[in-house]
Amino acid sequence: MNTSKMYEDLDGNKCSIWQMVRREPDWAVNRIQDGEKAIGELLKIKIQEDTLVRFSRQAVIDMVDALFHMYASDYRFEAKEELLKMIQRRECDSQTKVEEREGNV
């Protein structure tokens, strides 16, 4: 934990976070509650993002299936398989980018 950042109390005096907590306990409570609220909002966004990814993936698969059935023939089967492989590769690439962004790699 980095405690070197300086803050200003209500009187404008520079102080460390430890001093700030002692001098301004209401400020500390508000900061903690704001942080918890922000974490909750980030979790909601992550859930929405995951839902959107799943929905998008399924929409693409449904579209590929619909196109396949519209133009079904033997030589098109290979094209469908290649397209599905391409989607899977992009999903893997996207997942890797998310993990790198989150520091999980």
N, C-alpha and C positions, 0 to 999 in steps of 0.2 A: 504494500500500500504506500502510495506517495503522499506524504504529509507536508511537502515543501511549499505547496501553493499557499499564497497569502490571500486573506479575505479582509473585508472591512466590516467592523461592527456598526451598530446604529449611530455611533458618534463619529464614524469615519476613521477610527483607529485601525491600523494594519494589525492582523493577528493570524495565528496558525489555526488550523481546523480544530485542534484540541481546545485552544482558547475560545474560539467561536462557539463551540458546543457548550462550554461552561458559561460564557457570557450571554449567549442567545439560545437557550434551550428550545424555544418555540421555532426558531429558524431551523434548528437541527431536525425537529419533528417534521416540519414542512418539507424539508429536503428529502428525508427518508420516504415520506408518503408520496411525494412527487416521483421519486425514483421507482417506487413500487407500482405506481400508476403507469409510468412509462413502460416498464417491463410488461405489464399486462397488455398494453396497447400493442407492443411489439409481438407478443404471442398471438394476439388476434390477427395481426397482419400476416404472420407466418402461417397460421391456419388457413387464412383466405388464399394466400399464395399457393399452398399445397393443394387446396381444393381446385383452384383455377388450373394448375398444372394437370391434375387428374382429369378434369373436365376437358381440357384442350386435347390431351392425349387420346381420350376416348372419342372425341369428335373427329379427330384425324383418322383413327382406325375405322370408325363408322363410315367416313367418307370414302376411304380406300375400299372397304367392302362394297359400298353402294356402286362405286365406279367399276369394280371388278364384276359385279353381277350385271351391270348394264352392258359391259363389253366382254362378257365371259367367252373365253376360248382358251385352247391349250397354250398358245404362245403368250397370252396375257398373264397366265398363272405365274410365270417366272418374273414378270414385271411387278406383280403384286408382292411377291416374296422379297424382291430387291427393295421395293419401297418400304416395306415393313422393317427390313434390316437397317435401312437408312434412318428411319424414325428411331429405332432402338439405339443406334449409334449416337444420334443427336441427344436422346434422353440421357445416355451415359455421359456425354460431353457436358450437358447442362448440369447434371448432378455433380460432376467433378468441379465445375465452376462454383456451384453453390457451396460445396465442401471447402474449396479453397478460400472462398470469401468468408466463410465462418471459421476458418482455421482448423478444420477437421482433417486435413491431409497431412 
